[in-house]
Amino acid sequence: MVLRSVLVAALMAVAGAAQAQIVAARYDDPTMRYDHGVLGDAVEYGALVLKVKTGPSRRITLPPSRVFEDIAPRLADVDGDGAPEVITVESDLQAGARLAIYDEEGLVAATPFIGRRHRWLAPVGEADLDGDGAVEIVYIDRPHLAKTLRVWRFSAGRLTEIASRDGLTNHRIGDPFIQGRIATCAGRLTILTANADWTRITGTTLADGKLKSRDIAPYEGQSSFDRVVNCN
């Protein structure tokens, strides 16, 4: 009887988790309380709305001291349970940006804030870059100033920075879009970004905890990242 009760409870938990699975996400509550405008206008967002498989949407509202300073939330299964989490860029009015992961219950994990207002980060993508079974999340820290690529690994519910490399970027001030991506190039997962002066496309790979970059192609506008030979 006890075993049956435990089994029923476990099945109910699985069913509940399936119903709460996130299927879409969007930003809401447009606000002008953060005067940065790095994405080309003065509007950021105060809330994240999560559409789930069954039932009402979930709404996550930031405190007045923060905004989502981002283009769109990104769905990705970062913990390997088969259901997506949501990757966002969240900025504090005094401490600048951080990368934050949310699920239907709220904040899962986040990087530290950069530490100064009007300092931002631009995500590149997420993947198991080195084949160890854990997902890495990649962004450019201050793409207009520091131009530093940072790789964070998500494991055991936490984000840990594992590698970084200077001289790379993926966003220009005022653009309402972020460039670059993670692609498979010649059979290897490769981080595609621009070099610091926007003249070349650079491919960066992760192995043994180290990043290695190589020149790939000339940069000739945003569509250059879609035309890289041997990358898909």
Backbone torsions as a table, in degrees:
resi	resn	phi	psi	omega
1	MET	NA	-42.8	178.6
2	VAL	-63.8	-43.5	179.9
3	LEU	-61.1	-41.9	179.3
4	ARG	-61.8	-42.5	-180.0
5	SER	-63.4	-41.0	178.6
6	VAL	-64.2	-42.8	-179.8
7	LEU	-64.0	-44.1	178.2
8	VAL	-60.8	-43.8	179.7
9	ALA	-62.6	-40.2	179.8
10	ALA	-65.4	-43.0	179.2
11	LEU	-64.4	-38.9	178.3
12	MET	-65.2	-38.3	178.6
13	ALA	-64.5	-42.2	178.3
14	VAL	-63.8	-43.5	179.3
15	ALA	-62.8	-40.5	178.4
16	GLY	-64.0	-41.0	179.1
17	ALA	-64.1	-39.7	178.9
18	ALA	-63.7	-41.0	-179.9
19	GLN	-66.4	-32.0	-178.1
20	ALA	-86.9	2.3	-177.6
21	GLN	-60.2	133.1	-179.3
22	ILE	-75.0	131.6	178.7
23	VAL	-117.2	-14.4	177.5
24	ALA	-162.9	158.9	179.2
25	ALA	-148.7	148.7	176.5
26	ARG	-151.8	157.9	174.3
27	TYR	-88.2	152.2	-179.7
28	ASP	-146.7	-178.3	-176.5
29	ASP	56.8	62.7	178.0
30	PRO	-56.5	140.2	-175.9
31	THR	-146.3	153.8	176.5
32	MET	-115.5	25.2	-175.2
33	ARG	-77.8	-7.2	178.4
34	TYR	-120.4	113.2	-170.4
35	ASP	-91.5	61.1	-178.3
36	HIS	-105.9	-59.1	175.7
37	GLY	70.8	27.4	-175.8
38	VAL	-66.4	-23.6	-178.5
39	LEU	-96.1	14.2	171.7
40	GLY	102.9	-6.7	174.6
41	ASP	-147.9	179.0	-174.7
42	ALA	-94.8	4.2	-173.1
43	VAL	-98.0	125.2	169.7
44	GLU	-118.9	-163.4	-173.7
45	TYR	-136.7	145.7	-177.8
46	GLY	-105.3	-4.4	-176.0
47	ALA	-145.6	155.1	175.8
48	LEU	-120.3	125.2	-179.6
49	VAL	-109.3	125.3	-177.6
50	LEU	-112.0	119.3	173.9
51	LYS	-87.2	127.3	-178.8
52	VAL	-109.3	165.3	-172.6
53	LYS	-59.5	-42.0	179.9
54	THR	-137.0	134.4	176.5
55	GLY	101.2	-178.2	-176.9
56	PRO	-70.2	154.9	176.3
57	SER	-63.7	152.8	175.4
58	ARG	-100.3	140.6	-178.0
59	ARG	-123.3	126.6	178.3
60	ILE	-113.9	117.7	-176.6
61	THR	-109.0	128.1	179.3
62	LEU	-78.5	155.9	172.5
63	PRO	-66.6	161.6	-178.1
64	PRO	-59.2	-17.0	-179.0
65	SER	-86.3	3.8	-177.1
66	ARG	-137.0	159.2	174.0
67	VAL	-143.4	160.4	165.3
68	PHE	-87.7	111.3	-178.3
69	GLU	-105.2	84.1	-164.8
70	ASP	-157.5	167.0	177.2
71	ILE	-85.9	-49.6	179.2
72	ALA	-163.4	148.3	174.0
73	PRO	-68.4	151.7	-175.6
74	ARG	-117.5	125.0	177.1
75	LEU	-87.1	129.4	178.8
76	ALA	-158.1	139.7	176.1
77	ASP	-83.8	93.5	-175.6
78	VAL	-88.5	-19.1	-178.2
79	ASP	-103.8	-0.3	174.1
80	GLY	75.7	19.4	-179.4
81	ASP	-93.4	4.8	178.6
82	GLY	90.4	-5.2	179.6
83	ALA	-121.5	142.6	-175.1
84	PRO	-78.7	147.8	163.2
85	GLU	-100.9	-177.8	-178.2
86	VAL	-124.6	125.5	178.9
87	ILE	-99.4	130.1	-176.5
88	THR	-134.2	166.4	168.0
89	VAL	-112.8	120.5	-174.0
90	GLU	-121.2	129.0	-176.8
91	SER	-118.1	137.6	172.9
92	ASP	-93.0	140.9	-175.1
93	LEU	-62.6	-22.0	179.0
94	GLN	-111.3	-29.4	-171.4
95	ALA	-105.0	0.2	178.6
96	GLY	77.7	-159.8	-168.1
97	ALA	-89.8	158.1	166.9
98	ARG	-145.1	159.5	171.1
99	LEU	-91.3	130.8	-176.3
100	ALA	-131.2	140.2	177.9
101	ILE	-110.9	130.8	178.5
102	TYR	-122.5	151.7	164.9
103	ASP	-124.1	-168.9	-174.9
104	GLU	-66.0	-15.6	179.6
105	GLU	-95.7	-14.6	-179.3
106	GLY	135.4	-154.2	-176.4
107	LEU	-67.5	131.4	177.7
108	VAL	-98.5	-50.3	-178.5
109	ALA	-163.1	159.7	179.0
110	ALA	-155.2	153.5	171.0
111	THR	-80.1	164.9	173.9
112	PRO	-64.8	151.9	170.6
113	PHE	-63.1	148.0	-179.6
114	ILE	-56.5	-37.5	172.3
115	GLY	117.6	-0.8	-178.7
116	ARG	-150.0	139.5	179.7
117	ARG	-61.2	153.7	179.7
118	HIS	63.7	28.6	172.9
119	ARG	-120.5	128.5	-165.7
120	TRP	-128.8	167.0	174.2
121	LEU	-135.4	151.3	-176.8
122	ALA	-125.2	113.1	-179.4
123	PRO	-63.5	147.4	173.5
124	VAL	-103.8	-46.2	-179.2
125	GLY	165.5	-172.4	-178.7
126	GLU	-143.9	142.7	179.4
127	ALA	-174.6	163.1	170.5
128	ASP	-81.9	87.9	-169.5
129	LEU	-69.5	-29.6	-175.4
130	ASP	-113.8	6.7	174.3
131	GLY	72.8	22.9	-178.8
132	ASP	-93.3	2.1	178.9
133	GLY	95.2	-10.1	178.2
134	ALA	-106.7	147.1	-179.0
135	VAL	-85.3	134.8	172.0
136	GLU	-102.8	140.9	176.5
137	ILE	-114.4	131.5	-172.2
138	VAL	-117.8	135.0	171.2
139	TYR	-145.4	165.8	172.8
140	ILE	-100.6	120.4	177.3
141	ASP	-80.0	119.1	-179.5
142	ARG	50.1	71.4	-173.8
143	PRO	-64.7	-12.4	179.0
144	HIS	-103.2	-11.5	-174.8
145	LEU	-124.4	-75.9	-177.4
146	ALA	-70.7	-37.5	179.8
147	LYS	53.4	52.6	-177.4
148	THR	-114.3	122.4	174.6
149	LEU	-80.6	129.5	179.0
150	ARG	-124.1	139.0	178.9
151	VAL	-117.4	123.7	178.8
152	TRP	-117.5	135.0	178.1
153	ARG	-99.1	134.1	174.1
154	PHE	-97.9	119.9	179.8
155	SER	-154.1	138.4	178.0
156	ALA	53.8	37.8	176.4
157	GLY	77.9	10.1	-176.4
158	ARG	-131.0	154.5	172.1
159	LEU	-102.8	130.4	178.9
160	THR	-129.8	127.4	177.6
161	GLU	-72.9	130.3	-176.6
162	ILE	-118.1	-16.4	-178.8
163	ALA	-164.7	156.5	175.7
164	SER	-151.9	159.0	179.6
165	ARG	-153.1	131.8	-178.9
166	ASP	-86.1	165.3	172.3
167	GLY	85.7	21.8	-178.9
168	LEU	-131.2	150.6	-179.3
169	THR	-151.2	167.5	-179.5
170	ASN	-149.4	10.3	-179.9
171	HIS	-152.3	144.0	174.7
172	ARG	-116.5	141.4	-175.0
173	ILE	-52.8	129.3	177.8
174	GLY	93.9	-16.6	177.7
175	ASP	-68.8	132.9	176.8
176	PRO	-85.3	21.5	-179.8
177	PHE	-145.9	159.6	176.7
178	ILE	-113.3	137.0	-177.5
179	GLN	-100.8	171.6	180.0
180	GLY	87.3	171.9	-178.5
181	ARG	-172.5	174.1	168.7
182	ILE	-103.9	126.8	-177.1
183	ALA	-132.4	165.1	171.5
184	THR	-95.7	112.9	-177.8
185	CYS	-116.3	117.6	-178.6
186	ALA	51.6	40.3	175.3
187	GLY	84.8	1.6	-178.8
188	ARG	-122.1	139.2	173.8
189	LEU	-65.6	126.7	-170.9
190	THR	-134.5	133.6	177.6
191	ILE	-86.3	116.8	-179.7
192	LEU	-100.3	121.2	177.4
193	THR	-139.4	177.4	170.6
194	ALA	-92.2	159.1	170.6
195	ASN	-77.5	177.0	-169.7
196	ALA	-61.8	-31.2	-177.5
197	ASP	-104.6	14.0	174.0
198	TRP	61.0	37.2	176.1
199	THR	-107.4	-22.6	-175.3
200	ARG	-136.1	154.2	168.9
201	ILE	-94.0	131.8	-177.9
202	THR	-114.3	138.4	174.5
203	GLY	-108.9	128.6	-177.3
204	THR	-123.3	132.9	179.0
205	THR	-120.4	157.5	179.3
206	LEU	-115.5	128.4	175.2
207	ALA	-152.1	134.0	178.6
208	ASP	54.4	36.6	177.0
209	GLY	76.5	7.7	-177.7
210	LYS	-123.0	146.7	177.5
211	LEU	-98.7	138.1	176.7
212	LYS	-129.5	127.7	-177.1
213	SER	-113.0	150.1	175.0
214	ARG	-143.4	150.8	175.6
215	ASP	-72.3	135.5	-175.8
216	ILE	-115.9	-47.6	-173.3
217	ALA	-164.2	163.6	173.7
218	PRO	-68.8	147.6	172.9
219	TYR	-91.1	122.2	-178.4
220	GLU	-133.5	42.8	-179.5
221	GLY	107.9	170.4	-173.5
222	GLN	-55.3	-38.6	-176.9
223	SER	-69.8	-10.6	178.3
224	SER	-56.0	-34.9	-177.7
225	PHE	-69.0	-20.1	179.1
226	ASP	-89.7	-9.7	-174.1
227	ARG	-110.5	9.7	-176.0
228	VAL	-65.8	126.1	-177.5
229	VAL	-65.6	137.1	177.3
230	ASN	67.1	20.0	176.1
231	CYS	-124.6	128.6	178.6
232	ASN	-144.3	NA	NA
